[in-house]
Amino acid sequence: MSEWMVTTSSAVVLDESILQLWLLGHNVDQATILRMPAIQPPVPSRVLKSYITSQYRTYEMMHHYLHHPRHFAGQFMFPLSQSAKQHLIERYYSFDEAVIREILGKKLSSRTRKDLDEVHEKTGIKLTSCRRQFDNLKRVMKKVEDAEGRTLIQDIEHQFLLPHYLARQYAHILFIADNKLDTFRKRLSCYQFTDFEYCGAVFMQYWTASTMDTLPEFDPHLAQDVRDLKSLILNDRAVLDEFRNRVSNNLAQSAHPPVLERIQSNFKVVLRNMLTVGCMINQQKEVRNIFVEITDKLVDAFLQVGWSPVDMELFYNGLMIEFHNTTSLTSRYRERYGTSWIRLVTGIKLASIRLYRQPTTQSLLTRSFTR
Amino acid sequence: MPCILKIRVVGARDLPVMDKASDLTDAYVEVRFADFEAQRTTVCRKTLNPVWNEDFRFEVTDDADLQNEPLELKVLDYDAITANDSVGSVFIDLNPLLPVNSPWQIAGWFPIYDTIRGVRGEVNVQVKLQFFGDVNPFKDSSAGIMFFSTTSLPAGYQIVAMHGFVDAIVNEDDPEYHWSDSFRTQRSSNEARQRLLFRLSGQLRRLLGKETLDMGGNAVLGYQQCFDLENEEHAITARAVGTAVKIAVVSNSSSQYADKQQALTLNDLHTEDILTSVLDPEQGESPIFTGVPPTGAAADTMPPTPTTRRRGSSFSSDSSSSTDSAPSIASGAKNSINNYKYLEQQIFTLHEFPPGTVFNLGGIVSARSVKLIENDDVETRDAWWNELRDEIKSHARVVGCSHIIGYQEVTTINDELIVLSAVGTAANLDMTAFTPGFFDSGRNLSRSGSISRSYVDNGTDNLSTSVGGAKASFQNSLKEQQWMDMLAKRKSKRKQPSACRMCHIPFHRKSSPFPMSLVKCQKCKKKYVPEILLSTVEPPAELGVVGQSAFVEAHVCRAKKRKDGESNATIVSDAIPFVEYDLHRQLMYKLKIHGLNAIFGLRFQLTVGDSLIVAVACGTAMYLSALPTPPALRISRNLDVIDEEDKKLLEMQRKIMDLSEANRQNLEAAKLRESEDGDPASLPPVPDGNNSAQQDDDSSGSSSDSEDEAEKDNYQTNVVIQIDDDADEDLMAVLLDPVFTDGFLLCSTETLPNHPYFVSTDPMIPDNAHLITTIKQGHINMISHHPNRQLAALFRSIYEDLRFRLSYFTDCVLAGITYNIQLPRANEVQIQLTAVALGQQRQMDTLEPLGVPITLSPWRSVPGSAALSTSHSRSESENGSSPSRPSSDPRRLVVTGEDSSMVFQMDECQISESPQQQTPSSSRLATPVVTMTDINTRLTTAAPPHRHVSQTSNETVTGSTAATAPNTPVRERYSRLGMDSEPGTPLDGPVNRQIGYRPQDARGQFSTATNGSNLAPTPNSNNNRPASSNGSFNNENDLTTGTMRPELGYPRHTRQQSVSSIMSRQGQLDESASKIALLPMMPAERPFIEMTPLSFIPGRTPTRYLGKLSLHFVKETHILHDTTVSSGMGGFVHMFLMEIQAVARSHVAALGGDAIVGLRVDESFFQESVKNQGYALISISGDVVGCALTDQDSSSSSSEDDDDENSEDEGQKQGQGQNRQQGDDNESVSSRRRGGPFENQEGDTPLIVGWQNNQSMESVQMPAAALPLSSDTTAAAAAIEQMTSLPVPSTPATPVTPNTPSAPLTPTAPSPTAEAS
């Protein structure tokens, strides 16, 4: 004695609010309850439920095409305008930052997938939604692994027809996941997804080799250069002194000179830490800790001396500019390592400015409490 | 005659993974046709997007095979060890290739359909037919006959001769019950069944065509086919009926007004003559009388059947009166009206006739018969139907009508019991109308004037050719419209008498066949009319309908004892009269409640199940000013009021009576107003008392049974329903129909008179027409005393549901409602409803409370459609005078862009109330997805806005180019050439193609001497070329070769022309363009393919008919019952319906069409077996048409678009890149259209690869050049990776500016904004 009702329309009607509930992973009953108050004039819940059910069915049927967006264009199943398809794809591949934060840097394995219910508990996002986000990531990862001839972002845009900004986010997430950069240390708990994504973008931009390999890796040449620079600068007293003086002069000339004497004393430490971080990128194992290293060794160092991000920025800029003027370093070296130096310092600068934040006790607490 | 069938299997895409190990598929295709040995392609290993490019040919000796057999392409996965697995099949019906003006080839992507798994991937196939036609008079085939499902005259054609009713019947064993079914797989028996349905429908058309040919016709209108699944007998009977006609293309030349005027005056004369011929003598005569259709008037039993039941209702004109004086010009009329007694009554399946054709409507005639199927052969069945038809003809004769129109045949089967029903409307037709040149004038009287099916122009004379000036006609159409309107006004005045003429009884009052009450016509006060007019046809345009119409339904549900064989038949045939009586009574009461006096588009459905008999009638009730206002309804109750329920009923009873009285008064008022407006001099209505005094026999509608004798005398007395028991109560309870206050209207007819969508002057054109299919299964608890009410509740819930679903429309009209009711199991009722929702999409702000669907509706995105272009203009005006506005203010445009293409609105409720917020973690974490994207788009970078901008305009590009692509004709022409010039070589190569495209050369070869039958040459009117030369050319050919293959009409010619004109305006592109443009097989983003059961599409004019599509599907799947939405029978059916629509769309596209009209569900069947096996079978058919937009001057709009694009070029670059990357064939087109600076950019990307564009298949391997290289480096959009070149960002504010889009410094920003939005 089954009762059912089906209504189809030759035009696919996308109800944005239902689509959203679907993406959020609500089931039909939950969605009905949620939508009910918004419906004016009120209708029997049976009617609303049937409406939502058929919306859901439509979306469920779209799964296939959403998983293979390139097949979406020519198909006959869903007569939608191009912009609608684009919109659907965009919505389907959009993600919750909170969820991604929880899996950022983890291996995209089935084990991680199994642990998603923890993510669900922590973020309050429905498990189905978490799964979708995870699966999207994994699918993108799998697809781009063997693509060639394009940069990662281009390839994601191409394969999944994602809008540029979303493709970039995916690229950065994948980059962090691929290098297994650890984001779960206690010190890092105060940072949001966007912070890491930004840093990922910075690393990808400045520190990876410019090959066309799809999943970019840290540039070993850069690491080598940094190692050379380390010995060149740190081991030569004259170079170090001149460099320091020049940087502090440079800073003194700026509009709002930071407290200079502190940097005088810390200059070498900061420089060494910076170069150490630069050297890390060569080693798979060490590079995992790059976020912690930057926060511990650089951000915290500046925090201790009470510098603001503006000060940091000025300082790093000074480092970049004065490197070329440091005459005690042979001009040959300056030319040879100039680019690498700028890449290194720019990367560090952007990342550490971004990560310039005192871990508040509260965020530390929440983290440790939930973890 | 030998024909050569050429098939090219190009490739496939998106195939399913058949090999789990490799996640890939080794696919090959088997090509099967008729009894030929199957041919197969090579195996394309390890890919989901195989490319074969292999050619096949079948040399077919018998034309009949082409008609009977579908071409089957079966995609399989090769397995070295085990049996090859089937991926699915594509069945292609070759019939559309046969008529003389056929599209010549079927080419495109087809979804691969599997009877178990549904649609999986698509295959690209091209089918061409080198067809010589069989001139042998003794041939079996009937190739070349055109079939139309629509029940009205297709736009652009005129009827030259009506030949009458044709029918065919075929019976075959059902493979589902074949002996081998016990060991063959589920899949193969499903496929066998599907194949059989294809074959049967082909055979039906061949037989019907043959009959038509014999009669001298060249087309079948109102073609209806049905499949009776006779499960007990293990057979399938296929039936088809239609109206054989000879049609000709309405000449399309932009004729001079002078010409027209002549024609018009001629016509005026014409009609006047006819009128006088009819009227004059009658004035002398004593008037006539009429009757209310008596319920269950005459019932007699026919010998071979257990029972036959019929209901005749109507009237007849005293036609002999007009005999004597009929002048020669109305000889047809004379024939039809005068000689009805001597001539056989004629049956037409058409529901709509050109204005001026219908003289009288006599009322509904119907006949039913109950039979037992006993291994009968076709002849027996044929005899059954012939009996019914004879009977229905005799009914028509009784009421003095010469024709039966709006005729339909339906069956219901319960085990071996079958109930055959035939129903139609008795009428007198003016057969002279069916001569060329007749309707020129009257046309615009019909609502079609407003709704796009206007026969935009009309030539006077010729059926032959003419051609060409389609564009010109378009330009003229506005003026013409005005002209026509003027004319219509003038005419309608003059025709005043004829408007009521239609309602006059067609027989002499004295000789009324039934006891009926007749009253004087309220308009002319001379003739007699019945109190109520029932009809199955569409309301004729010239009928004076006053006020709003209402949808009325009657539901009857009765219990039936479970019996077998003869006794079952006896029970059923005994019950049917009472069922019909109840049905009729309900209808009458409802009419009275609404205060209306006529029903059009009335449909009956009777279904017999194991334990139930269900009957439903639905129609559109109207108020005809010629008929009297019905009396108000009274209800008297003899039952005691006992409980709460009774009180409710009493309350309802009061409401009904109030409503009835109110409606009645409203309508009276409306009528008075009208009569004052229209004809102030008219006499006040004759007092009713006088009338009734004169009447010898007078009883109001339902009097015969339920009314007091005392009340009989006075016509004006109220109709009283007596409630004596539960059954009466049940009847009363269903009388109150749900009222939808917010502009949601229902109608069973194609149009709703006096609704703004359908008025002929200044119509409001609905911007959407969505085909709605609803299937509801519910059960009826027979223990209750109110089965009718339960049934009615099921229907009501369907409407409630639809109203809610369609709340994104304002002024929604659900038109053309049809039902199919089945009783799958005891006490289970399955209602299948098909209708079209016409409506205006709501504006975004008014959608606020509704939860705002984005409707990505076809109309919105058809470029140049009103919506888009207005949004364009809106954005312009908003942006003011800044000339570089698109690039300077992208965000602004985003908003408008979204407005136009998808209305969406974020609902606060969701965001603020989503339950995650209740979880301990911060609300920020729980911020829904949207918030983020939203923020991204709004706040940070300009990149997303850019994207949006480009998208909107992109859409314009794609859409419009796809729609207008001039390459279509090129391709067709080319391919045709290939066929004609070298029949020996299988398929042409690229070289050949290059040569091939030279229209002038080619033209000569097009005309192959074909088909020397008596077909009138019916060249398609929409020719792209200059009219005069081409036309004459055609004519010459005509003379010399007898019949020629006329030029193809090109779809969407007007738009095409506009594009080409644009191109030439932009300069010089033509030459190169046409070379590049060769061949996208299917423009990538075609405009949406519309599907509608109506015979027209609002806002579009069908420009050419591309053949009849008939598709059949079987699906059988194990049904899961879990918590997901796609589980259960509902999920299964939903998916199935979506799939068949997808397949249907692909076939339309492959034929080069834009829409399928007159869509019919020929058979459908959904059932869940005990073992959770879902089984579904559906057979649909309809006419494939090519369309042009009519709602505005398309040429100007598309040129506007083009201008917009050009000005937006800068901003668009990236987006266009994306568009290109989406990859299908439109690239060449879009690049070409864009012209100018961008042409070199990807000039060589497009790809003259094969004879058609392979790119669409290998879209994955797009050249990198097509990628969006973000060349638009505005400061804001500067993405991080672009900073490589400027490594030292100098601004101190680094954290804020060049960051990634998703990097707001304050992470809490999203939530407040989101909530605010």
Contacts between the chains, C-beta under 8 A, distances in Angstrom:
chain1	res1	chain2	res2	distance
A	1	B	779	5.6
A	1	B	827	7.8
A	1	B	828	7.2
A	2	B	777	6.5
A	2	B	1128	7.2
A	2	B	1129	5.9
A	2	B	1168	6.5
A	3	B	777	5.9
A	3	B	778	5.1
A	3	B	779	6.5
A	4	B	776	7.5
A	4	B	777	5.4
A	4	B	1128	6.1
A	4	B	1129	5.2
A	4	B	1130	3.7
A	4	B	1133	7.6
A	5	B	774	7.0
A	5	B	775	7.0
A	5	B	776	4.2
A	5	B	777	7.2
A	5	B	778	8.0
A	5	B	797	7.8
A	5	B	798	7.5
A	5	B	801	6.8
A	5	B	1130	6.7
A	6	B	773	7.9
A	6	B	774	6.8
A	6	B	775	4.9
A	6	B	776	7.6
A	6	B	1130	5.2
A	6	B	1133	4.7
A	6	B	1134	4.7
A	6	B	1137	6.8
A	7	B	772	6.5
A	7	B	773	7.0
A	7	B	774	4.3
A	7	B	775	7.9
A	7	B	801	6.5
A	7	B	802	6.9
A	7	B	805	6.3
A	8	B	772	7.5
A	8	B	773	5.1
A	8	B	774	7.9
A	8	B	1134	6.2
A	8	B	1137	4.4
A	8	B	1138	6.0
A	8	B	1141	7.2
A	9	B	770	4.6
A	9	B	771	6.6
A	9	B	772	5.4
A	9	B	773	7.7
A	9	B	805	7.7
A	9	B	837	7.4
A	10	B	770	5.4
A	10	B	771	3.7
A	10	B	772	7.9
A	10	B	1090	7.0
A	10	B	1091	4.6
A	10	B	1092	7.9
A	10	B	1141	6.1
A	11	B	768	7.0
A	11	B	770	4.5
A	11	B	855	6.7
A	11	B	856	7.4
A	11	B	857	5.1
A	11	B	858	6.0
A	11	B	1088	7.4
A	12	B	856	6.6
A	13	B	770	8.0
A	13	B	805	7.7
A	13	B	808	6.9
A	13	B	853	4.8
A	13	B	854	7.5
A	13	B	855	5.1
A	13	B	856	7.6
A	13	B	857	7.9
A	14	B	853	6.5
A	14	B	854	4.6
A	14	B	855	7.5
A	14	B	856	6.0
A	14	B	902	7.4
A	15	B	851	6.3
A	15	B	852	6.8
A	15	B	853	4.0
A	15	B	854	6.9
A	16	B	852	6.1
A	16	B	853	7.3
A	16	B	854	5.3
A	16	B	902	8.0
A	16	B	904	4.1
A	16	B	905	6.8
A	16	B	906	7.2
A	16	B	907	7.7
A	17	B	851	4.8
A	17	B	852	6.4
A	17	B	906	7.7
A	17	B	907	4.4
A	17	B	909	8.0
A	17	B	910	5.9
A	18	B	851	7.4
A	20	B	906	7.9
A	20	B	907	7.8
A	20	B	910	5.9
A	20	B	928	6.4
A	20	B	929	7.2
A	20	B	930	5.7
A	21	B	910	6.8
A	23	B	929	5.7
A	24	B	914	6.6
A	24	B	928	5.9
A	24	B	929	7.0
A	27	B	1123	7.0
A	28	B	1125	5.9
A	30	B	915	7.4
A	34	B	909	7.0
A	34	B	910	6.7
A	34	B	913	6.5
A	34	B	914	7.2
A	34	B	915	7.7
A	35	B	851	6.1
A	35	B	909	7.5
A	37	B	909	6.1
A	37	B	913	7.8
A	38	B	849	7.1
A	38	B	851	5.5
A	38	B	907	5.8
A	38	B	909	4.4
A	39	B	849	7.2
A	39	B	850	7.1
A	39	B	851	6.3
A	40	B	849	3.5
A	40	B	850	7.2
A	41	B	849	8.0
A	43	B	800	7.1
A	43	B	804	5.2
A	44	B	800	7.2
A	46	B	797	7.4
A	47	B	797	7.7
A	47	B	800	5.4
A	47	B	801	5.2
A	47	B	804	5.0
A	48	B	804	7.2
A	50	B	801	5.6
A	51	B	801	7.2
A	51	B	804	5.9
A	51	B	805	5.6
A	53	B	1125	5.4
A	53	B	1130	7.3
A	54	B	805	7.9
A	54	B	1134	6.5
A	56	B	1125	4.1
A	57	B	1125	5.1
A	57	B	1126	5.7
A	57	B	1130	8.0
A	57	B	1131	6.0
A	57	B	1134	4.8
A	57	B	1135	7.3
A	58	B	1138	7.7
A	60	B	1124	7.3
A	60	B	1125	5.9
A	60	B	1126	5.0
A	61	B	1126	7.5
A	61	B	1135	6.2
A	61	B	1138	6.3
A	68	B	14	6.6
A	70	B	1222	7.9
A	70	B	1223	7.0
A	70	B	1259	5.9
A	70	B	1260	6.1
A	71	B	13	6.7
A	71	B	14	4.3
A	73	B	1084	6.5
A	73	B	1085	7.2
A	73	B	1222	4.8
A	73	B	1223	6.3
A	73	B	1224	5.7
A	73	B	1259	7.3
A	74	B	13	7.5
A	74	B	109	6.1
A	74	B	122	7.3
A	74	B	1082	7.9
A	74	B	1084	6.3
A	74	B	1224	5.4
A	74	B	1256	6.4
A	74	B	1259	7.9
A	75	B	14	7.6
A	75	B	111	7.7
A	75	B	122	7.1
A	75	B	1142	7.3
A	76	B	109	7.5
A	76	B	111	5.8
A	76	B	122	7.8
A	76	B	1089	7.9
A	76	B	1141	8.0
A	76	B	1142	4.0
A	76	B	1143	7.2
A	76	B	1145	4.4
A	76	B	1146	4.6
A	76	B	1149	7.4
A	77	B	111	7.3
A	77	B	119	6.6
A	77	B	1138	6.2
A	77	B	1139	7.2
A	77	B	1142	4.3
A	79	B	858	6.8
A	79	B	1088	4.5
A	79	B	1089	6.8
A	79	B	1145	6.9
A	80	B	856	5.0
A	81	B	856	5.1
A	81	B	860	7.1
A	81	B	861	3.6
A	81	B	901	5.8
A	81	B	902	7.7
A	81	B	955	5.8
A	81	B	959	7.6
A	82	B	861	7.8
A	82	B	951	7.1
A	82	B	954	6.6
A	82	B	955	5.2
A	82	B	958	5.8
A	82	B	959	7.9
A	82	B	1085	5.9
A	82	B	1219	7.2
A	82	B	1222	6.9
A	83	B	856	7.9
A	83	B	861	7.5
A	83	B	897	7.7
A	83	B	901	4.8
A	83	B	902	6.8
A	83	B	951	4.6
A	83	B	952	6.5
A	83	B	954	7.6
A	83	B	955	5.3
A	84	B	854	7.2
A	84	B	856	3.8
A	84	B	861	7.8
A	84	B	901	7.0
A	84	B	902	5.8
A	86	B	951	6.1
A	87	B	854	8.0
A	87	B	902	6.5
A	90	B	933	6.8
A	91	B	929	7.2
A	91	B	930	7.7
A	91	B	933	7.3
A	94	B	929	4.7
A	94	B	930	7.6
A	94	B	932	6.6
A	94	B	933	4.9
A	95	B	929	6.8
A	95	B	932	7.9
A	96	B	925	7.8
A	96	B	927	7.6
A	96	B	928	7.6
A	96	B	929	5.9
A	96	B	932	7.4
A	97	B	932	6.3
A	97	B	1302	7.7
A	98	B	921	7.9
A	98	B	924	7.9
A	98	B	925	3.9
A	98	B	926	7.3
A	98	B	927	7.9
A	122	B	921	6.4
A	123	B	916	7.4
A	123	B	921	6.3
A	123	B	925	5.2
A	123	B	926	7.0
A	124	B	915	7.9
A	124	B	916	3.5
A	124	B	917	7.5
A	124	B	918	7.8
A	124	B	919	3.5
A	124	B	921	5.5
A	124	B	925	6.6
A	124	B	926	5.0
A	125	B	916	6.1
A	125	B	925	8.0
A	125	B	926	7.0
A	126	B	916	7.8
A	149	B	1264	5.9
A	150	B	1264	6.0
A	150	B	1267	6.9
A	151	B	1281	7.7
A	153	B	1281	7.3
A	154	B	1264	7.6
A	154	B	1267	5.3
A	157	B	1218	7.7
A	157	B	1221	7.7
A	157	B	1267	7.1
A	157	B	1268	6.7
A	158	B	1221	6.1
A	158	B	1262	7.0
A	158	B	1267	6.1
A	161	B	1218	7.4
A	161	B	1221	7.4
A	161	B	1222	6.5
A	163	B	944	6.1
A	163	B	947	5.2
A	164	B	943	5.5
A	164	B	944	7.6
A	164	B	947	6.6
A	164	B	1214	7.9
A	164	B	1268	7.2
A	164	B	1270	6.9
A	164	B	1279	7.5
A	165	B	936	5.8
A	165	B	941	6.8
A	165	B	943	5.8
A	165	B	944	5.6
A	165	B	1300	7.7
A	165	B	1301	4.3
A	165	B	1302	7.1
A	166	B	933	7.9
A	168	B	1279	6.9
A	168	B	1300	6.5
A	168	B	1301	7.5
A	169	B	1300	7.4
A	169	B	1302	6.1
A	172	B	1300	7.5
A	192	B	1307	4.7
A	194	B	1300	7.7
A	194	B	1302	5.2
A	194	B	1303	4.9
A	194	B	1304	7.2
A	194	B	1307	6.5
A	195	B	1303	7.8
A	197	B	1300	6.4
A	197	B	1302	6.4
A	197	B	1303	7.3
A	198	B	1299	5.9
A	198	B	1300	5.5
A	198	B	1303	4.7
A	201	B	1280	5.1
A	201	B	1300	5.2
A	202	B	1280	7.2
A	204	B	1281	7.8
A	205	B	1280	4.9
A	205	B	1281	5.5
A	205	B	1283	7.0
A	205	B	1284	7.2
A	309	B	1295	6.6
A	310	B	1292	6.0
A	313	B	1292	5.7
A	313	B	1294	6.2
A	314	B	1292	7.3
A	317	B	1288	7.4
A	320	B	1288	6.3
A	321	B	1288	8.0
A	342	B	1287	5.1
A	342	B	1288	7.1
A	343	B	1287	7.3
A	346	B	1287	5.9
A	346	B	1288	7.4
A	346	B	1289	7.8
A	349	B	1294	7.7
A	350	B	1294	6.7
A	353	B	1294	6.4
A	353	B	1295	5.5
A	354	B	1295	6.4
A	354	B	1299	8.0
A	354	B	1303	7.8
A	366	B	921	8.0
A	370	B	921	7.5
